[in-house]
Amino acid sequence: MPFSIYVGNLPWSTTPDDLRALFEPYGEVENARIITDRETGRSRGFGFVDMAEEEAARRAISELHNYEYGGRPLTVNEAQARQGGM
């Protein structure tokens, strides 16, 4: 089962390919996605990366949290299960 990582404070111009390239040095990336606004289609400034191995994912979280990317310090942590209700 893939290990899901939340990546926040992304520059608006970041693409899924950019996100994948940022995490690939740490291990196999199964999926990288940028969350977009439903109405405008523009980036909401965060995304998710699914990595094949938990150990690689934890190393990526450790090394990329507060890493300056595009002039912004990234927020990188283990993705939390989505809460219902909205």
C-alpha angles and dihedrals in degrees: 000000000000121000111234123217128194115219117192139178091041119167109258091243095059114123128201088253090054090051092048091050091051092056102035095084087066098051146295113337111207096183139359122188137173116215112233135194110262094223103040101025089225123137116269090210099256141076147167134249123198114205126193097225127047094212092055090046093052091050090050091049091049095048100037101044106108089005109149109242121172089350094305131101108240124229106218124175144133110296114247123223110266114260117229127227106079 
